[in-house]
Amino acid sequence: MAIVASLLLALIVAALTLSPVTPGLADIDHLDKLAHFLAFAAICAPLAWRYPRHWRAVALAGLAYGGVIEIIQPFTGRSAEWGDLAADGIGAFSGAYLAARMRRWWHIGGEKPSKG
């Protein structure tokens, strides 16, 4: 289920970040970076929750995915930005780290967290 959730979120993020820009909320200062942060935290969290020992690999994969999106964006009429990639990476590492730590702290339904 974690893999499906992360893949579904990754597809949604790709659709949103590779489609033409529409004016509106994205024009508000720093809201775009917050959206990148939250999106990549959300992509990485389910996998890191499921595989807490591998949270770093999950976060690196999220960062790499963000890099691929930034490389593709100029071909879709959008601009690539280092700030977006930084927000992607910070979000990926934050989401993966927090999910892995919460999995270890919480015992869901009395079951012990898996080692990974």
Secondary structure by P-SEA (a helix, b strand, c coil): caaaaaaaaaaaaaaaaacccccccccccaaaaaaaaaaaaaaaaaaaaacccaaaaaaaaaaaaaaaaaaacccccbbbbaaaaaaaaaaaaaaaaaaaaaaaaccccccccccc
